[in-house]
């Protein structure tokens, strides 16, 4: 809110706002704007709209998504151009975006704009408390780290179940009743990370190898800790992983609380506890985003959000010249005139290893 004051909404409490949230679908399902509540901010009135994650998604899907993907006609291209400009894009970047037609490329480009724009900005007190929470962790703040996100919990019975079945089938288990575990083991995530470790240390003597740090964000700390305990031990309390001699695993100070969900682990109306859980989750998000290498999956909302903030516009990208040339038609174009600049894709994504479901399309930002 850019340091604006918190609106005064009279007697509204958590349950009041939740009631408004539940009624929102009656508005957007009929094409109406979301319902807003009139509140007071100092000497002026403000309109406050409340939605949960599900309501935002459905509102977007029913009223906004098609417009964002349209590129046929001048009006659609102008709308896309203006959208990019409002997110801080330059004239050239807005042109690139307006001419991008593939859905996944559109979402990637807008993700990179969002990540750079500062559109998602935390309140000052949120920044303060997240910073203090990160300081309380065992994560070294003066050296690089990698990160692994292991999301289990309720996902095992829903979105991740299919991937669990596929994984154990690939390991030779045909019947689900014979699966050793009802989740994908942590060693699978580590194998994805090991290749980076091996590549980094080729030709480096064992004595000069420093311990790597892997930050673990998980809602299943007990099981992951047990899995790590079965790995070979190294010097100085480290763990030997793949071709690496020493690895330090660091958990969130609040990892023992389990689930990432704000609606679990305490009563909903307990705002103090919900605030603490929110701070802890945001701290995890920041640490995962800033890691050198990130291993995770996109069945998790958190994993998809991390991906957004690991996207970056490629300043070297050049739009292909599709203009018509009579010289080309008659084969009169000189070689130097047909030189094509190859500078990679329009969007670069910082090192991400997908644990599973890599074949699933990337959804819109925040989906």
C-alpha positions in Angstrom: 0.0 0.0 0.0 3.1 2.3 -0.3 3.1 3.3 3.4 -0.6 4.2 3.3 -2.5 3.9 6.6 -4.6 0.9 7.4 -8.3 1.7 6.6 -10.8 1.7 9.4 -13.7 -0.6 8.5 -15.8 -0.2 11.6 -16.7 -3.5 13.2 -15.4 -5.8 10.5 -13.4 -8.7 11.9 -12.0 -11.9 10.4 -15.4 -13.6 10.1 -17.0 -10.5 8.6 -14.4 -10.4 5.8 -14.6 -14.1 5.3 -18.3 -13.8 4.7 -17.8 -11.2 2.1 -15.1 -13.4 0.5 -17.5 -16.3 0.1 -20.1 -14.2 -1.5 -17.7 -12.8 -4.1 -18.3 -15.6 -6.6 -21.9 -14.5 -7.0 -20.5 -11.2 -8.4 -17.8 -12.3 -10.8 -19.6 -15.4 -12.0 -22.2 -13.0 -13.5 -19.7 -10.6 -15.0 -20.0 -8.0 -12.2 -17.1 -6.3 -10.5 -16.0 -7.8 -7.2 -17.9 -6.4 -4.2 -16.1 -3.6 -2.3 -16.6 -2.4 1.3 -16.4 1.3 2.0 -13.9 2.1 4.7 -12.3 5.3 6.1 -8.6 6.2 5.8 -7.9 9.4 7.7 -10.1 12.0 6.0 -11.2 10.1 2.9 -13.2 7.1 2.0 -11.6 4.0 0.4 -13.0 0.9 -1.3 -11.6 -2.4 0.1 -12.1 -5.6 -1.8 -11.4 -8.9 -0.2 -10.8 -12.2 -2.0 -9.2 -15.5 -1.2 -6.9 -17.3 -3.5 -9.7 -19.4 -5.1 -11.8 -16.3 -5.7 -9.0 -14.4 -7.4 -8.3 -17.3 -9.6 -11.9 -17.7 -10.7 -12.3 -14.0 -11.2 -9.2 -14.0 -13.4 -10.2 -17.1 -15.3 -13.7 -15.8 -16.1 -13.1 -12.1 -16.7 -9.5 -11.4 -17.5 -7.5 -14.3 -18.9 -8.8 -14.3 -22.5 -8.1 -10.6 -22.8 -4.6 -11.1 -21.6 -3.9 -13.8 -24.2 -5.5 -12.0 -27.2 -3.1 -10.8 -29.9 -5.4 -10.6 -33.0 -6.3 -7.1 -34.0 -4.8 -3.7 -33.1 -6.9 -3.3 -30.0 -5.7 -6.5 -28.5 -2.1 -5.7 -29.2 -2.5 -2.2 -27.9 -4.0 -3.6 -24.7 -1.0 -6.0 -24.3 1.4 -3.1 -25.0 -0.2 -0.9 -22.3 -0.3 -3.8 -19.8 3.5 -4.1 -20.2 4.1 -0.4 -19.8 2.0 -0.2 -16.6 4.3 -2.9 -15.2 7.3 -0.7 -15.9 8.3 -2.1 -19.3 10.2 0.1 -21.8 8.7 0.9 -25.2 10.8 -1.9 -26.8 9.8 -4.4 -24.0 6.2 -3.6 -24.5 6.5 -4.2 -28.2 8.1 -7.6 -27.6 5.3 -8.5 -25.2 2.6 -7.3 -27.6 4.0 -9.5 -30.4 4.4 -12.6 -28.1 1.7 -15.1 -29.0 2.5 -18.4 -27.3 0.7 -18.7 -24.0 3.6 -20.0 -21.9 5.9 -17.2 -23.3 3.3 -14.6 -22.4 3.2 -15.8 -18.8 6.9 -15.9 -18.6 7.4 -12.4 -20.0 4.8 -10.9 -17.6 6.4 -12.8 -14.7 9.7 -11.2 -15.5 8.1 -7.8 -15.6 6.3 -8.4 -12.3 9.6 -9.6 -10.6 11.4 -6.5 -11.7 8.6 -3.9 -11.3 8.3 -4.0 -7.5 4.6 -4.5 -7.9 4.7 -7.0 -5.1 6.0 -4.9 -2.2 5.7 -5.8 1.4 4.6 -3.4 4.1 7.6 -1.9 6.1 6.7 -4.0 9.2 6.5 -7.2 7.2 10.0 -6.4 5.8 11.3 -5.8 9.3 9.9 -9.0 10.8 10.9 -11.2 7.8 14.5 -9.8 8.1 14.6 -10.6 11.8 13.3 -14.1 11.2 15.9 -14.9 8.6 18.6 -13.6 10.9 17.4 -16.1 13.6 17.9 -19.0 11.2 21.2 -20.9 10.8 21.5 -19.9 7.2 24.8 -18.1 6.5 24.0 -14.7 5.1 27.5 -14.0 3.8 27.8 -16.9 1.4 25.8 -18.5 -1.4 23.2 -21.2 -0.8 21.0 -23.6 -2.7 17.4 -24.5 -1.8 15.1 -27.4 -2.0 11.3 -27.2 -1.5 9.7 -30.4 -0.4 5.9 -30.0 -0.4 3.9 -32.9 1.0 1.0 -32.6 3.4 -2.4 -32.4 1.8 -0.9 -32.3 -1.7 -0.2 -36.1 -1.4 -3.9 -36.9 -1.6 -4.6 -34.4 -4.4 -2.4 -32.8 -7.0 0.8 -34.8 -6.2 -0.8 -38.2 -6.0 -0.5 -38.9 -9.7 3.2 -38.0 -9.6 3.8 -40.3 -6.6 2.3 -43.2 -8.5 4.3 -42.4 -11.7 7.5 -42.2 -9.6 7.1 -45.6 -7.9 6.0 -47.3 -11.1 9.3 -46.1 -12.6 11.1 -47.8 -9.7 9.5 -51.1 -10.5 6.5 -51.2 -8.2 3.4 -52.0 -10.1 0.7 -52.1 -7.3 0.1 -49.1 -5.2 -0.3 -51.2 -2.1 3.4 -52.2 -2.5 4.8 -48.7 -2.6 7.4 -48.3 0.1 6.3 -44.7 0.8 3.2 -42.6 -0.1 5.5 -39.7 -1.2 8.5 -39.1 -3.5 11.6 -39.6 -1.4 14.0 -36.7 -0.6 16.9 -38.5 -2.4 15.1 -37.9 -5.7 15.3 -34.1 -5.1 19.0 -34.5 -4.1 19.8 -36.4 -7.3 18.6 -33.4 -9.3 20.9 -31.1 -7.3 23.9 -33.4 -7.4 24.7 -32.7 -11.1 25.3 -29.0 -10.3 27.5 -30.1 -7.4 29.6 -32.4 -9.5 30.0 -29.9 -12.3 31.1 -27.2 -9.9 33.8 -29.3 -8.3 35.4 -31.0 -11.3 39.2 -30.9 -10.9 39.0 -29.3 -7.4 41.0 -31.1 -4.7 39.1 -32.5 -1.7 41.1 -30.3 0.7 40.0 -27.1 -1.0 36.3 -28.1 -1.3 34.2 -26.0 1.0 30.9 -27.2 2.4 27.8 -26.3 0.4 24.7 -25.1 2.1 21.2 -26.3 1.2 18.2 -24.6 2.7 15.2 -26.9 3.1 11.7 -25.6 3.1 9.2 -28.4 3.9 6.0 -29.1 5.6 7.3 -32.6 6.5 10.4 -31.8 8.6 10.3 -35.0 10.7 10.3 -37.3 7.6 12.9 -35.3 5.7 15.2 -35.2 8.7 14.9 -39.0 9.0 15.8 -39.4 5.3 18.9 -37.2 5.7 20.0 -39.2 8.7 20.4 -42.2 6.5 22.9 -40.5 4.2 26.7 -40.8 4.8 28.1 -38.4 7.4 30.9 -35.9 6.7 33.2 -33.9 8.9 31.9 -30.9 10.9 28.3 -32.1 11.1 27.9 -32.2 7.4 26.3 -34.8 5.1 27.9 -36.4 2.0 25.7 -36.1 -1.0 26.6 -37.6 -4.4 29.9 -36.3 -5.6 30.1 -33.6 -2.9 32.1 -34.2 0.2 30.3 -31.9 2.6 26.8 -30.4 2.6 25.1 -28.4 5.4 21.3 -28.8 5.5 19.5 -25.8 7.1 15.9 -25.9 8.1 13.6 -22.9 8.8 13.5 -22.1 12.5 9.8 -22.7 12.3 9.9 -25.9 10.3 8.7 -28.0 13.2 5.3 -26.4 12.9 4.7 -28.3 9.7 2.2 -27.0 7.1 2.6 -23.8 5.1 -1.1 -23.2 5.3 -2.3 -20.2 7.3 -5.5 -22.0 8.0 -3.8 -24.9 9.8 -1.9 -25.0 13.1 -4.2 -22.8 15.1 -7.6 -21.1 15.2 -8.3 -18.8 12.2 -9.3 -15.9 14.4 -6.0 -15.9 16.3 -4.4 -13.1 14.2 -1.1 -13.1 16.2 -0.4 -16.7 15.3 -1.5 -16.3 11.7 0.7 -13.3 11.4 3.7 -15.3 12.7 3.0 -18.1 10.2 2.7 -15.6 7.4 6.1 -14.0 8.3 7.7 -17.5 8.4 6.3 -18.4 5.0 7.4 -15.1 3.4 10.9 -15.7 4.8 11.0 -19.1 3.2 9.9 -17.5 -0.1 12.7 -15.0 0.0 15.3 -17.6 0.8 14.2 -19.9 -2.0 14.0 -17.1 -4.5 17.5 -15.9 -3.7 19.2 -19.3 -3.9 21.7 -20.2 -6.5 20.0 -23.4 -7.5 16.3 -24.2 -6.6 14.9 -27.7 -6.6 11.1 -27.9 -6.3 7.9 -28.6 -8.2 5.0 -26.6 -9.5 2.1 -28.5 -8.1 2.8 -26.3 -5.1 1.6 -22.7 -5.2 4.7 -21.7 -3.4 7.0 -23.4 -6.0 5.2 -21.5 -8.8 5.6 -18.2 -6.9 9.3 -18.9 -6.5 9.6 -19.4 -10.2 8.0 -16.0 -10.9 10.7 -14.2 -8.9 13.5 -16.2 -10.6 12.6 -14.9 -14.1 14.5 -12.1 -15.7 14.1 -10.2 -19.0 16.8 -10.9 -21.5 18.2 -7.4 -22.4 20.1 -9.0 -25.3 17.0 -10.3 -27.0 16.2 -8.9 -30.4 12.8 -9.1 -32.1 13.0 -11.1 -35.4 12.6 -9.0 -38.5 9.6 -10.4 -40.3 9.3 -7.5 -42.7 8.8 -8.3 -46.4 11.8 -7.8 -48.7 11.8 -7.9 -52.6 15.5 -8.8 -52.5 14.7 -12.0 -50.6 12.0 -12.9 -53.1 14.5 -12.7 -56.0 17.4 -14.2 -54.0 19.4 -10.9 -54.1 20.0 -10.5 -50.4 23.6 -10.5 -49.4 24.8 -12.8 -46.6 25.7 -10.0 -44.3 22.2 -8.6 -44.7 20.6 -11.8 -43.5 22.7 -12.1 -40.4 20.5 -13.0 -37.4 21.4 -12.0 -33.9 21.1 -15.0 -31.6 20.9 -13.8 -28.0 18.7 -16.5 -26.4 15.0 -16.3 -25.5 13.2 -13.1 -24.4 13.1 -14.4 -20.8 15.8 -16.0 -18.7 15.0 -18.3 -15.8 17.6 -18.7 -12.9 18.6 -22.3 -12.3 15.6 -24.4 -11.4 15.4 -28.2 -11.2 11.9 -29.6 -11.4 11.4 -32.6 -9.1 8.4 -33.9 -10.9 5.4 -32.8 -13.2 7.9 -31.1 -15.5 5.6 -31.9 -18.4 2.7 -29.8 -17.1 2.3 -26.4 -18.6 3.3 -23.4 -16.6 0.1 -21.5 -15.4 -0.3 -17.7 -15.3 1.7 -15.8 -12.7 0.2 -16.3 -9.2 -2.0 -19.2 -10.3 
